[in-house]
Amino acid sequence: MSEKDKLDDFMSQYLALAAKSKAENKMIFNHVCVRVENIERAQTLLSESFGLDGFLQPGGDTFDQERSFSVCWLKENNMYLELSEFEQAQTIGYDTGVGQPIGHLSELGFFVPDMSLAIEGLEPKGWCITSEINTDHAKMYKLNHAEQPGLPIELIDYSIQD
């Protein structure tokens, strides 16, 4: 299978979950992202150690200071693993400016059926937007909680085209 076919397959599964979020009008957990120092080395290690292969680097917009990311669909779990590499080198325990040292959780990701309603429901609970990407097809917001740092959330509202 070509890289384009693999990316098309990944996006088909991604969009199916986004559509399910809209159809069922609820948030759906879709990924875990871990910050790594070097994406290629992390992919090789995960492949050789745990059999996780098929990582793709879809490109596109990235969040502030994020150099690149790769994804691997975990079909049996109906979610994907994302690896994220940032522009500046980081080390364990180094304050990255967002309270997340290397090798730690970068985010838990959820599809939402309506970003405005999701934010409206989460802000009173102490969640605040720290970064956002808006494209023609998606709104992607990073959120953190002032009283519970270190549990970053990414919300994705993907516009489903018929």
Backbone as ProteinMPNN parsed JSONL, in Angstrom:
{"seq_chain_A": "MSEKDKLDDFMSQYLALAAKSKAENKMIFNHVCVRVENIERAQTLLSESFGLDGFLQPGGDTFDQERSFSVCWLKENNMYLELSEFEQAQTIGYDTGVGQPIGHLSELGFFVPDMSLAIEGLEPKGWCITSEINTDHAKMYKLNHAEQPGLPIELIDYSIQD", "coords_chain_A": {"N_chain_A": [[0.853, -1.177, 0.0], [0.598, 2.193, -0.857], [2.083, 5.251, 0.481], [0.285, 7.356, 0.222], [-2.139, 5.946, 0.002], [-2.188, 4.778, 2.54], [-2.379, 7.052, 4.15], [-4.832, 8.016, 3.222], [-6.47, 5.927, 4.14], [-6.096, 6.216, 6.905], [-7.235, 8.792, 7.26], [-9.854, 8.255, 6.489], [-10.787, 6.641, 8.597], [-10.434, 8.473, 10.667], [-12.225, 10.532, 9.916], [-14.598, 9.088, 10.039], [-14.925, 8.713, 12.793], [-15.175, 11.39, 13.543], [-17.581, 11.994, 12.247], [-19.257, 10.281, 13.641], [-19.23, 11.493, 16.153], [-20.618, 13.833, 15.57], [-23.104, 12.738, 14.664], [-24.024, 11.344, 16.925], [-24.049, 13.351, 18.696], [-22.109, 13.859, 20.765], [-19.055, 13.965, 22.73], [-16.183, 12.206, 21.609], [-13.594, 10.149, 22.49], [-10.497, 10.161, 20.888], [-7.662, 10.127, 20.551], [-4.305, 9.758, 21.939], [-1.591, 11.749, 22.736], [1.903, 11.875, 22.83], [4.747, 13.626, 23.839], [7.864, 13.608, 22.251], [11.424, 13.388, 21.893], [12.634, 12.823, 19.454], [11.041, 12.02, 16.633], [11.412, 10.001, 14.615], [13.186, 8.175, 15.874], [11.597, 7.452, 18.064], [9.412, 6.23, 16.781], [10.698, 4.009, 15.595], [11.592, 2.66, 17.914], [9.095, 2.063, 19.163], [8.002, 0.433, 17.206], [9.883, -1.721, 17.004], [9.851, -2.648, 19.65], [7.152, -3.01, 20.45], [5.659, -3.654, 18.26], [4.227, -1.652, 17.005], [3.509, -0.225, 14.102], [3.364, 1.473, 10.946], [3.278, 4.189, 11.14], [2.438, 7.486, 10.21], [3.173, 10.63, 8.724], [1.26, 13.143, 8.498], [1.482, 15.893, 7.981], [0.569, 19.365, 7.533], [-1.134, 21.928, 9.491], [0.381, 22.908, 12.588], [0.555, 23.127, 16.201], [1.612, 25.937, 18.283], [5.09, 26.101, 18.493], [5.385, 23.422, 17.898], [7.121, 21.161, 15.972], [6.733, 18.899, 14.265], [4.537, 16.067, 13.718], [3.5, 12.66, 14.125], [1.369, 9.875, 13.336], [-0.322, 6.879, 14.365], [-2.641, 4.538, 13.682], [-4.569, 2.781, 15.976], [-6.25, 0.305, 15.474], [-7.674, -1.742, 16.805], [-8.441, -0.481, 19.085], [-9.878, 1.633, 18.243], [-8.789, 4.203, 18.041], [-6.047, 6.59, 17.87], [-2.461, 6.785, 18.202], [-0.446, 9.511, 18.788], [2.615, 11.054, 18.057], [4.622, 13.737, 19.05], [6.875, 16.225, 18.151], [8.847, 18.907, 19.208], [10.039, 22.26, 18.407], [12.246, 23.238, 19.909], [14.9, 21.614, 21.584], [14.283, 19.365, 24.253], [14.392, 18.187, 27.638], [14.023, 15.59, 30.109], [12.087, 16.688, 32.75], [12.517, 19.333, 32.139], [11.112, 22.539, 31.961], [8.804, 23.142, 29.634], [7.351, 25.32, 29.049], [4.716, 24.921, 28.835], [4.215, 23.256, 30.845], [4.842, 20.547, 30.404], [7.066, 18.092, 30.384], [9.429, 16.327, 28.279], [8.494, 13.112, 26.993], [6.233, 12.811, 28.444], [2.656, 12.93, 28.87], [1.136, 14.57, 26.233], [-1.394, 15.303, 25.367], [-4.901, 14.538, 25.695], [-7.163, 13.605, 23.295], [-10.283, 14.623, 21.9], [-13.069, 14.234, 19.751], [-15.563, 16.631, 19.088], [-19.027, 17.46, 18.772], [-19.835, 20.092, 18.45], [-17.954, 22.873, 18.681], [-18.319, 25.384, 19.963], [-20.4, 24.871, 21.813], [-19.145, 22.879, 23.326], [-16.987, 24.284, 24.502], [-18.452, 26.188, 25.883], [-19.607, 24.552, 27.813], [-17.357, 23.601, 29.169], [-15.718, 25.754, 30.062], [-16.929, 26.956, 32.431], [-16.216, 25.006, 34.205], [-13.611, 25.372, 34.722], [-11.792, 24.983, 32.64], [-9.581, 26.282, 30.157], [-8.872, 27.813, 27.019], [-5.8, 27.391, 25.467], [-4.432, 27.381, 23.105], [-5.017, 27.423, 19.574], [-6.11, 26.08, 16.416], [-7.512, 26.931, 13.409], [-9.033, 25.807, 10.561], [-10.265, 25.43, 7.165], [-11.796, 23.146, 7.425], [-11.761, 22.306, 10.062], [-11.826, 22.946, 13.616], [-9.48, 23.155, 16.074], [-8.705, 22.963, 19.355], [-6.578, 23.54, 22.099], [-6.728, 22.834, 25.521], [-6.294, 23.662, 28.939], [-6.331, 23.146, 32.486], [-6.545, 25.232, 35.201], [-6.423, 24.447, 37.91], [-5.645, 21.835, 37.727], [-3.009, 21.218, 36.434], [-1.1, 19.729, 33.758], [-2.798, 17.956, 32.588], [-3.571, 18.11, 29.75], [-5.94, 18.863, 27.17], [-7.168, 18.208, 23.909], [-9.541, 19.448, 21.757], [-11.486, 18.613, 18.948], [-13.322, 19.793, 16.343], [-14.571, 18.705, 13.602], [-15.583, 19.557, 10.44], [-17.948, 17.9, 8.675], [-18.171, 17.049, 5.351], [-20.659, 16.603, 2.964]], "CA_chain_A": [[0.0, 0.0, 0.0], [1.403, 3.413, -0.957], [1.925, 6.192, 1.594], [-0.964, 8.086, 0.0], [-3.24, 5.046, 0.354], [-2.181, 4.64, 3.997], [-2.903, 8.303, 4.699], [-6.265, 8.027, 2.901], [-7.099, 4.984, 5.058], [-6.101, 6.863, 8.224], [-8.214, 9.884, 7.248], [-11.187, 7.665, 6.42], [-11.129, 6.25, 9.97], [-10.5, 9.728, 11.424], [-13.47, 11.21, 9.558], [-15.715, 8.269, 10.523], [-15.114, 9.045, 14.209], [-15.696, 12.763, 13.589], [-18.988, 11.912, 11.853], [-19.97, 9.635, 14.75], [-19.385, 12.521, 17.176], [-21.718, 14.697, 15.122], [-24.356, 11.983, 14.584], [-24.469, 10.984, 18.265], [-24.031, 14.6, 19.457], [-21.338, 13.679, 21.991], [-17.606, 13.906, 22.607], [-15.647, 10.863, 21.423], [-12.151, 10.059, 22.69], [-9.93, 9.668, 19.643], [-6.214, 9.909, 20.507], [-3.379, 10.144, 22.997], [-0.373, 12.291, 22.148], [3.058, 11.887, 23.721], [5.876, 14.409, 23.333], [9.108, 12.849, 22.129], [12.561, 14.192, 21.462], [12.917, 12.556, 18.051], [9.933, 11.2, 16.137], [11.871, 8.814, 13.909], [13.706, 7.213, 16.866], [10.46, 6.962, 18.852], [8.669, 5.302, 15.928], [11.489, 2.782, 15.489], [11.544, 1.999, 19.208], [7.755, 1.509, 19.356], [7.827, -0.649, 16.24], [10.724, -2.856, 17.381], [9.527, -3.133, 20.99], [5.748, -3.332, 20.676], [4.983, -3.979, 17.009], [3.435, -0.531, 16.486], [4.084, 0.323, 12.887], [2.388, 2.158, 10.115], [3.236, 5.618, 11.466], [2.331, 8.408, 9.084], [3.366, 12.047, 9.033], [0.317, 13.765, 7.574], [1.772, 17.296, 7.687], [-0.512, 20.3, 7.84], [-0.918, 22.902, 10.562], [0.819, 22.433, 13.898], [0.378, 24.088, 17.274], [2.775, 26.758, 18.584], [6.35, 25.466, 18.847], [5.408, 22.021, 17.482], [7.818, 21.017, 14.689], [6.044, 17.906, 13.447], [3.86, 15.005, 14.45], [3.18, 11.465, 13.362], [0.213, 9.177, 13.881], [-0.425, 5.449, 14.106], [-3.989, 4.129, 14.055], [-4.674, 1.579, 16.79], [-7.583, -0.099, 15.014], [-8.398, -2.542, 17.794], [-8.916, 0.433, 20.128], [-10.628, 2.693, 17.576], [-8.15, 5.477, 18.362], [-4.689, 6.611, 17.35], [-1.353, 7.295, 18.993], [0.237, 10.617, 18.112], [3.914, 11.468, 18.588], [4.797, 15.148, 18.749], [8.235, 16.739, 18.356], [8.806, 20.363, 19.267], [11.144, 22.958, 17.77], [13.41, 23.323, 20.777], [15.235, 20.379, 22.291], [13.771, 19.32, 25.618], [14.902, 17.071, 28.42], [13.116, 15.198, 31.192], [12.049, 17.646, 33.846], [12.669, 20.697, 31.645], [9.842, 23.235, 31.815], [8.653, 23.454, 28.219], [6.526, 26.505, 28.897], [3.319, 24.506, 28.967], [4.142, 22.315, 31.948], [4.911, 19.173, 29.937], [8.391, 17.662, 29.978], [9.544, 15.275, 27.264], [8.132, 11.761, 27.388], [5.019, 12.854, 29.228], [1.431, 13.126, 28.115], [0.985, 15.854, 25.569], [-2.812, 15.643, 25.375], [-5.958, 13.58, 25.396], [-7.931, 14.239, 22.233], [-11.698, 14.293, 21.758], [-13.922, 14.876, 18.76], [-16.764, 17.236, 19.655], [-19.976, 17.767, 17.706], [-19.958, 21.542, 18.292], [-16.898, 23.465, 19.504], [-18.856, 26.449, 20.811], [-21.124, 24.259, 22.925], [-18.172, 22.185, 24.172], [-16.284, 25.305, 25.277], [-19.452, 26.759, 26.781], [-19.789, 23.627, 28.92], [-16.1, 23.333, 29.885], [-15.158, 26.952, 30.705], [-17.364, 27.11, 33.829], [-15.585, 23.959, 35.016], [-12.22, 25.745, 34.924], [-10.954, 24.739, 31.463], [-9.38, 27.474, 29.338], [-8.197, 27.6, 25.748], [-4.424, 27.873, 25.488], [-3.934, 27.466, 21.731], [-6.033, 26.947, 18.638], [-5.902, 26.052, 14.969], [-8.772, 26.955, 12.677], [-8.855, 25.602, 9.126], [-11.547, 25.389, 6.462], [-12.555, 21.948, 7.787], [-11.682, 21.913, 11.476], [-11.396, 23.793, 14.722], [-8.733, 22.325, 17.015], [-8.369, 23.794, 20.501], [-5.896, 22.947, 23.259], [-7.256, 23.359, 26.779], [-5.669, 23.267, 30.199], [-7.122, 23.45, 33.671], [-5.677, 25.956, 36.149], [-6.281, 23.711, 39.166], [-5.127, 20.495, 37.442], [-2.068, 21.287, 35.317], [-0.541, 18.448, 33.35], [-3.836, 17.133, 31.963], [-4.005, 18.892, 28.599], [-6.988, 18.305, 26.319], [-7.364, 18.791, 22.585], [-10.872, 19.246, 21.213], [-11.499, 18.727, 17.49], [-14.639, 19.896, 15.712], [-14.281, 18.532, 12.179], [-16.754, 19.789, 9.609], [-18.156, 16.782, 7.769], [-18.695, 17.48, 4.06], [-21.453, 15.542, 2.291]], "C_chain_A": [[0.901, 1.243, 0.0], [1.171, 4.298, 0.267], [0.621, 6.986, 1.448], [-2.162, 7.229, 0.38], [-3.339, 4.875, 1.865], [-2.756, 5.892, 4.662], [-4.406, 8.42, 4.42], [-7.035, 7.105, 3.84], [-7.194, 5.584, 6.456], [-7.192, 7.93, 8.275], [-9.647, 9.368, 7.172], [-11.662, 7.263, 7.818], [-11.309, 7.492, 10.855], [-11.853, 10.413, 11.185], [-14.696, 10.415, 10.01], [-15.984, 8.56, 11.997], [-15.664, 10.461, 14.366], [-17.184, 12.77, 13.252], [-19.827, 11.281, 12.97], [-20.209, 10.641, 15.878], [-20.555, 13.439, 16.836], [-23.055, 13.959, 15.193], [-24.92, 11.671, 15.971], [-24.492, 12.186, 19.209], [-23.335, 14.438, 20.808], [-19.843, 13.701, 21.685], [-17.183, 12.445, 22.462], [-14.133, 10.919, 21.556], [-11.522, 9.475, 21.439], [-8.418, 9.489, 19.633], [-5.524, 10.293, 21.809], [-2.123, 10.625, 22.29], [0.721, 12.332, 23.207], [4.152, 12.714, 23.064], [7.123, 13.54, 23.331], [10.208, 13.774, 21.629], [12.822, 14.046, 19.973], [11.865, 11.578, 17.533], [10.425, 9.911, 15.488], [12.398, 7.756, 14.879], [12.571, 6.627, 17.689], [9.639, 5.948, 18.048], [9.393, 3.966, 15.826], [11.425, 1.993, 16.788], [10.178, 1.35, 19.444], [7.474, 0.347, 18.414], [8.603, -1.89, 16.672], [10.321, -3.466, 18.72], [8.102, -3.667, 21.117], [4.968, -3.644, 19.399], [4.091, -2.879, 16.467], [4.125, 0.005, 15.237], [2.974, 0.909, 12.038], [2.26, 3.627, 10.47], [3.223, 6.438, 10.186], [2.613, 9.817, 9.575], [2.503, 12.837, 8.058], [0.621, 15.212, 7.215], [0.596, 18.177, 8.052], [-0.143, 21.221, 8.981], [-0.466, 22.215, 11.841], [0.565, 23.53, 14.926], [1.68, 24.848, 17.515], [3.931, 25.898, 19.062], [6.43, 23.981, 18.484], [6.044, 21.94, 16.098], [7.062, 20.074, 13.772], [5.365, 16.882, 14.342], [3.663, 13.82, 13.525], [2.06, 10.73, 14.079], [0.25, 7.707, 13.49], [-1.8, 5.008, 14.594], [-3.932, 2.811, 14.822], [-6.086, 1.032, 16.568], [-8.365, -0.865, 16.066], [-8.969, -1.684, 18.923], [-9.736, 1.589, 19.569], [-10.123, 4.086, 17.959], [-6.749, 5.46, 17.775], [-3.719, 7.164, 18.382], [-0.681, 8.373, 18.165], [1.554, 10.875, 18.827], [4.15, 12.894, 18.132], [6.22, 15.573, 19.096], [8.186, 18.257, 18.267], [10.091, 20.98, 18.725], [12.4, 22.987, 18.619], [13.639, 22.0, 21.482], [14.765, 20.479, 23.733], [14.403, 18.133, 26.343], [13.905, 16.755, 29.522], [13.222, 16.224, 32.306], [12.194, 19.094, 33.411], [11.294, 21.325, 31.468], [9.725, 23.715, 30.379], [7.833, 24.71, 27.976], [5.049, 26.187, 28.955], [3.194, 23.39, 30.004], [4.234, 20.859, 31.56], [6.334, 18.803, 29.542], [8.327, 16.54, 28.957], [9.14, 13.916, 27.811], [6.882, 11.699, 28.233], [3.826, 13.112, 28.315], [1.393, 14.52, 27.505], [-0.48, 16.282, 25.56], [-3.66, 14.384, 25.301], [-6.85, 14.273, 24.392], [-9.347, 13.718, 22.145], [-12.278, 14.977, 20.536], [-15.113, 15.46, 19.499], [-17.724, 17.569, 18.512], [-20.111, 19.262, 17.429], [-18.965, 22.219, 19.238], [-17.451, 24.525, 20.448], [-19.586, 25.889, 22.024], [-20.17, 23.534, 23.875], [-17.445, 23.178, 25.07], [-17.232, 25.93, 26.298], [-19.676, 25.858, 28.006], [-18.542, 23.425, 29.765], [-15.534, 24.554, 30.61], [-15.645, 27.137, 32.143], [-16.745, 26.072, 34.78], [-14.089, 24.218, 35.196], [-11.283, 25.499, 33.752], [-10.809, 26.033, 30.673], [-8.574, 27.112, 28.093], [-6.794, 28.189, 25.84], [-3.846, 28.051, 24.087], [-5.029, 26.951, 20.807], [-5.534, 26.981, 17.212], [-7.285, 26.024, 14.345], [-8.462, 26.832, 11.192], [-10.231, 25.637, 8.475], [-12.422, 24.238, 6.952], [-12.598, 21.65, 9.276], [-11.333, 23.076, 12.385], [-10.723, 22.845, 15.705], [-8.25, 23.222, 18.14], [-7.643, 22.96, 21.544], [-6.452, 23.635, 24.491], [-6.418, 22.847, 27.938], [-6.568, 23.716, 31.331], [-6.197, 24.061, 34.713], [-5.428, 25.165, 37.428], [-5.717, 22.311, 38.969], [-4.176, 20.55, 36.251], [-1.548, 19.895, 34.977], [-1.58, 17.487, 32.801], [-4.408, 17.908, 30.774], [-5.004, 18.121, 27.731], [-6.934, 18.987, 24.959], [-8.775, 18.435, 22.134], [-10.815, 19.481, 19.705], [-12.942, 18.728, 17.014], [-14.37, 19.869, 14.216], [-15.575, 18.655, 11.388], [-16.861, 18.665, 8.571], [-18.82, 17.287, 6.497], [-19.449, 16.329, 3.434], [-21.071, 15.406, 0.849]], "O_chain_A": [[1.855, 1.323, 0.774], [0.195, 4.123, 0.996], [-0.062, 7.252, 2.437], [-3.1, 7.718, 1.009], [-4.439, 4.83, 2.416], [-3.525, 5.799, 5.618], [-5.165, 8.87, 5.279], [-8.127, 7.451, 4.29], [-8.228, 5.481, 7.116], [-7.981, 7.97, 9.22], [-10.556, 9.98, 7.732], [-12.811, 7.517, 8.18], [-12.218, 7.55, 11.682], [-12.532, 10.819, 12.129], [-15.727, 11.006, 10.333], [-17.14, 8.645, 12.41], [-16.516, 10.708, 15.219], [-17.963, 13.472, 13.896], [-20.961, 11.693, 13.213], [-21.276, 10.638, 16.492], [-21.371, 13.777, 17.694], [-24.03, 14.492, 15.722], [-26.132, 11.722, 16.18], [-24.897, 12.071, 20.366], [-23.871, 14.816, 21.85], [-19.419, 13.487, 20.549], [-17.747, 11.559, 23.105], [-13.465, 11.649, 20.823], [-11.946, 8.42, 20.966], [-7.912, 8.759, 18.781], [-6.056, 11.024, 22.644], [-1.647, 9.984, 21.353], [0.494, 12.767, 24.336], [4.455, 12.534, 21.884], [7.398, 12.825, 24.295], [9.942, 14.809, 21.019], [13.185, 15.011, 19.301], [11.82, 10.427, 17.967], [9.904, 8.836, 15.784], [12.093, 6.573, 14.729], [12.575, 5.432, 17.984], [9.222, 4.922, 18.585], [8.774, 2.911, 15.957], [11.224, 0.779, 16.763], [10.112, 0.201, 19.882], [6.79, -0.609, 18.782], [8.049, -2.989, 16.705], [10.439, -4.677, 18.906], [7.866, -4.657, 21.809], [3.76, -3.873, 19.447], [3.284, -3.124, 15.571], [5.194, 0.612, 15.314], [1.796, 0.839, 12.386], [1.252, 4.256, 10.147], [3.909, 6.121, 9.214], [2.317, 10.15, 10.723], [2.93, 13.163, 6.95], [0.073, 15.722, 6.238], [-0.282, 17.761, 8.808], [1.016, 21.29, 9.39], [-0.872, 21.092, 12.138], [0.386, 24.698, 14.581], [2.732, 24.454, 17.013], [3.759, 25.056, 19.944], [7.452, 23.346, 18.741], [5.566, 22.572, 15.156], [6.782, 20.416, 12.622], [5.588, 16.836, 15.552], [3.659, 13.959, 12.302], [1.829, 10.932, 15.271], [0.774, 7.335, 12.439], [-2.093, 5.096, 15.787], [-3.319, 1.845, 14.368], [-6.992, 1.266, 17.367], [-9.572, -0.672, 16.212], [-9.877, -2.114, 19.634], [-10.233, 2.426, 20.322], [-10.904, 5.014, 18.17], [-6.308, 4.442, 17.242], [-4.093, 7.898, 19.296], [-0.384, 8.174, 16.987], [1.605, 10.91, 20.057], [3.911, 13.231, 16.972], [6.706, 15.313, 20.197], [7.563, 18.82, 17.367], [11.109, 20.299, 18.6], [13.501, 22.782, 18.108], [12.695, 21.345, 21.923], [14.84, 21.54, 24.354], [14.886, 17.193, 25.712], [13.038, 17.572, 29.83], [14.317, 16.578, 32.743], [12.013, 20.0, 34.225], [10.403, 20.707, 30.887], [10.468, 24.6, 29.956], [7.639, 25.119, 26.831], [4.22, 27.085, 29.107], [2.196, 22.67, 30.038], [3.756, 20.0, 32.301], [6.773, 19.171, 28.452], [7.296, 15.887, 28.795], [9.417, 13.604, 28.969], [6.508, 10.621, 28.695], [3.979, 13.466, 27.146], [1.598, 15.519, 28.193], [-0.788, 17.463, 25.721], [-3.195, 13.317, 24.899], [-7.257, 15.414, 24.611], [-9.59, 12.521, 22.296], [-12.02, 16.157, 20.3], [-15.621, 14.848, 20.439], [-17.29, 17.918, 17.414], [-20.457, 19.663, 16.317], [-19.119, 22.146, 20.457], [-17.082, 24.554, 21.622], [-19.408, 26.379, 23.139], [-20.361, 23.567, 25.091], [-17.302, 22.941, 26.269], [-16.85, 26.169, 27.443], [-19.908, 26.356, 29.108], [-18.644, 23.11, 30.951], [-14.927, 24.406, 31.671], [-14.831, 27.453, 33.011], [-16.755, 26.246, 35.998], [-13.377, 23.385, 35.757], [-10.089, 25.779, 33.857], [-11.766, 26.792, 30.525], [-7.717, 26.228, 28.117], [-6.618, 29.341, 26.239], [-2.879, 28.789, 23.903], [-5.866, 26.143, 21.21], [-4.671, 27.778, 16.843], [-8.126, 25.199, 14.705], [-7.726, 27.644, 10.631], [-11.24, 25.849, 9.148], [-13.649, 24.331, 6.905], [-13.395, 20.82, 9.713], [-10.661, 24.033, 12.001], [-11.317, 21.85, 16.122], [-7.469, 24.144, 17.907], [-8.032, 21.829, 21.839], [-6.628, 24.853, 24.514], [-5.902, 21.729, 27.906], [-7.449, 24.557, 31.154], [-5.177, 23.467, 35.065], [-4.326, 25.212, 37.975], [-5.344, 21.659, 39.944], [-4.476, 20.008, 35.187], [-1.56, 18.995, 35.817], [-1.274, 16.317, 32.571], [-5.572, 18.311, 30.784], [-4.919, 16.902, 27.584], [-6.687, 20.19, 24.864], [-9.157, 17.265, 22.129], [-10.177, 20.425, 19.239], [-13.689, 17.78, 17.254], [-13.989, 20.88, 13.628], [-16.543, 17.939, 11.644], [-15.992, 18.501, 7.714], [-19.898, 17.88, 6.546], [-18.946, 15.207, 3.375], [-21.631, 14.571, 0.138]]}, "name": "protein", "num_of_chains": 1, "seq": "MSEKDKLDDFMSQYLALAAKSKAENKMIFNHVCVRVENIERAQTLLSESFGLDGFLQPGGDTFDQERSFSVCWLKENNMYLELSEFEQAQTIGYDTGVGQPIGHLSELGFFVPDMSLAIEGLEPKGWCITSEINTDHAKMYKLNHAEQPGLPIELIDYSIQD"}
